[in-house]
């Protein structure tokens, strides 16, 4: 029988997004998503050691900019 337990640990109160306890679990969720293309995992800025998943900006998907350029930080 398949494991029905979710990979996420709860919701972030500030961001309203699911929290994943590791980058590995977040990446697994992206792979299992029906269309994981254009998505990435990123660290939560408020809960240390936890990650969110989200869509890449259009400029990054099309190759016009890098994630660091869009978000104004070094990667």
N, C-alpha and C positions, 0 to 999 in steps of 0.2 A: 504494500500500500504506500502511496506517495506521501511524503511529508507535507502536511497542510499548514504548518507553522510559517507565518510571514518572516521575511528576513529583516524587516524594519523593527525598531524597538519602541517607537511611539512618534509623537509629533512635536516639533519645535514650537514652543509657545510664541516666540517672536516672529518666526518666518512662516509658520503654518504649513510646513512641509514635513514629510516623513524623515525620521532620523535613522541612519544606518550606523551600526556600531563599528564598522570597518569599511575601508575603501573596497576591499574584496567583495563584501556583501552588496555594496552599492553597484559595483560593476556587474555582479551576477544578476541583479534586478534589471539592469539595462539590457543585458543579453536576453533575458526572458521576456522582455517587453515585446509586444507584437511588431513594433517598428522602432528598434533601438537606435537607428541611424540618427545622427544629429543630436545625441544626448551625451552627457558627461556627468561624472561625479565631482563634487567639490566639497571642501571642508566647511562645516558650520562655523560661523564666526563667533557664536556664543557658547556652544557646547563642545568643549575640547575633546578631540578624538572621535568625533562623530561626523557623518557626511550626509549630504543631500544629493539628489539627482535632479537634473534640469536640462532644458534644451539649449543647445549652442546658439548664440546669436547668428542671424542671417549672414552677416559679414564674414564670420569665421567659417560657416558651412560652405560659403562660396569661394573662400580662399583669399578674400580681400584683406583681412586683418588676422592677427593672432588673438588668442584669448587675453593675453597680457595687455595688448594694445586696447582692446575693447574695455577692459576693466581697470586699466591704468595701474597695473602692478606688475612686478617681475614674477616670473613663474619659476 
